[in-house]
Amino acid sequence: MTKGLFYSTFFLLGLALTTGCKAKPGGRCSANQTACADPHTGLFCLDGKYAEMTCAGADGCVTSGKQVDCDNTIAAKGDGCSEPEDLACTADKKGELRCRGNHFLVASTCRGPTGCFFTGNKLHCDTDLADTNDPCEEKDDLACSLDKKALYKCDGQKYDIESSCRGPKGCAIDGNNVSCDHHVAELGDPCRFESSYACTGDRKALLACHGSKFKQEKKCNKPCAFTDRGDQTEFDCP
């Protein structure tokens, strides 16, 4: 089980412009006209009228001669954007935004410790932690739940639970490796590996994974126990 950060590029708005000092949202414009409405708001021409785009990045919106640069590396869901597939981080660094239909939409959550950030023109989104139905883009990406008791998997659009991780080691990430301690589970918990075993939390039964769900294998007359032996785990259900 391996996973990594999601990398992408972003674009700064830098288009040739023919603009006057009175450019404002909703004002008439021609294709490719751009302007700065204020130090943190850019304007671009959409269907013959100026539309706003947030320039909340450190460099803001700057006009230099006939060039307008809008640092939109930080934005919010629903903010305007001019470049299809342009990327931005949310202000709280917990989300990756992607420009679609001239508006930023949440493409992925970035709940991991390093959140969402840029290095140069690459966006990094730490997806090590996720919650049910969090949006995601990288199919088969794995993440731990916020309480570290479950493992999630991205289906290309959202995260769904892949396995419970109720064992003492929980769900853990070591570099690009993700591990899930599923040696303790409850009846009906999701599971990844067919015929793998788990003790119930009350230690009264041994469970086995069948059809991606833990089902009761047998009741235990004495507490169910397990012992790690190298790469294998030995279960005892007397």
N, C-alpha and C positions, 0 to 999 in steps of 0.2 A: 504494500500500500504506500504509494508515494504521491506527493502533491507538491505544488510550489506556488509562488506568487504569480499573478496574472499580469503580463506586461503589455502595454500598448503605447501608442504615440499620441500626442496632441498637437494642435495647430493654433498659432496665434493669427488673429485677423490682420492681414496686411495687404489690402487691396488698393489699387489706384482709385482716387476719388476726385469728384468734381463737386464740391460742396460749399455752401455759404455758411455764414456765421449763425444763421437762424434755423439750422437743421434741428428738427424735433420729432418725437414719436408721432406717427400718423401723418407727417408731412410728405408731400410728393417727392419722388426721387426717381432716378434712372438706374438701370441695372448696374451693379457693381459700385454704386455710390455708398460711401461709408462716412462716419463722423463720430466724434465723441460728444455725447450729451453732457457729461460731467466726468470728473476724474475716475469714476468707477462704473460708468455706463457707456456702452458703445451703441451705435446705430448702424443698421445694414438695410439694404433695400429689399423688400419682400412684396411682390405683387404691386409694385409701383408706389409703395408707401414705406416710410421708415419704421422699422421694428427695433425694439430694444434687445440688447444682450448684456448680461452682467459681466463686468471686468473686475471681479473681486480679488484676483491674484495680486501679488505684491507690486507688480508694475502698472496695474490699473489700465486706464485708457489714455494713450498718448498719441498726439498728432505731430508728425515731423514732415514738413513740406506737404507732399501729396500722399503721404503714407499714414495710415491709422493702424496702430497696434493695440489690440485688446487682449490683456492677460486674463483669459477666462479659465485658468486652471482651478479656480474655486468658483462654484456656482451652486444653485439650488434646483431641485426638481421643478420643472415647468419654466425655468428661465429660457429666454430666447437664445438661439445659436445659429450661426450661418453656415458652418461647415459640416456636412453629413459625416457621422461617425466620430466627430470631435469628442474628446474626453475631458472630464473634469472631476475633481474631488468635492464632496460636500464639505461645508465649513467645519463640521465636527469630525471630519476625516474618517467617518464610518461608512461611507458609500462611494461607489464609482458611478459617475453619470456618463451617458452617451447621447450624442446629438442625433435625434431622429425626428423628421418632420419639423425642423427648425425649433425644436424645444428639447431641453435636456430631460432624459428619463433615467430612472435608477436601473443600471445594468447589473450591478452586483453589490452586495453588502461587503464591507471590509472590517469585520468585527474583531479580527486578530489584533495582537498587541501593537503592531506597527501601523495599523489602519491603512489609510489611502495617502499616498504621497508621490511626488515627482522627483526623478533625478534626470536632469536635462530634459529631453522631450519624451521620456518614458514614464508612464503611470504604473505604479505598483499598488496592488490591492491585496492586503493580507486577509485571506479567506480561511485562516486556520480555525476560526470559530464561526458558527452560524446557528440560525434558529429555523424552525419549521416554516417552509414556504418563503424563506429569504430568496430574493432573485439572484441568479448566477448565470454565467455564460459558458464556463469551461466544463463541458460534459464529463462526468465521472470524477470530477474534483471531490475530494473528501474533506470533511470538516468535523470538528468536535462540537457538541452542543455547548451552550453557555455554562451549564452546570457540570460539564465533563462526564455526564452519565449516558451519553448516546453518541453514535456516529452518524453523520449525515452524508448524503451523496447527491451531487448535482445532476439533474436529468437534462441539462442544457438550458433550462429556464428557471428552475427553482430547486431548493434543497428539500429532500425528503429523508426521513429517518431510514437508515440502512441497518442498524443493529443497536440494541441496548448495550451499555458498557457499565453494568452495575457492580462489577468486580472491584476489589480494593484499589487497583491501579487506574480504574476509570478509563477515560479516553485521553490519550496523550500524544503530543507531537514532539518529535526529536529530529530537527533539521527538516528534511523532506519526507520523513517517515511518519505515518500515523498508525497508532496501535489502539486497540479496543479490548479491554479486559471484559470478556463476556462470560466469565466462569461463574458469575452469579446473575440470575435472571428471574423473571416472573413468567408464569404461564401466559402464552400469547405474545410475549415480546418478539419483535423482529430479530432475525439472525441472518448471518451471511453464509456460514459454512454448513452444508448439509451433514447431518449425523454428528455435529459437534455437541458437547455436553455442557450442562450448567447445573449448579445447585440453586434451589429456590432461596429467597432471602431468609426464610425461617428455618432453612436447612432440613425440611421435612420430606423433600422429594428431589429426585434427579430428573432433569429435563433433557430432551434431545431436540436438535434442530431438524424439522421436517417441513418441506414446503415453505421455507423462509420464516417459519414461526416456531417458537419453542413449545413443545408439547410434553406432557408428563411421560417419562420413561418408566418410573417405578416409585413407590413410596419407600421411605427409609425408616427402618425400625430404630436406628440411631442417627444422630445428626450427619447429614451429607457433608462431605469434606473433599477438598482437592489439594494436590501437591504438585508444584511445578518440578519437572525433571528434565532440565535442559530445554529442548524445543517442544516437549510434550507435557501434558498435564494429566495426572492420574486422579481419577475420581473414586471415592469410596462411599457407597450407599448400602450399608449392611441392613 
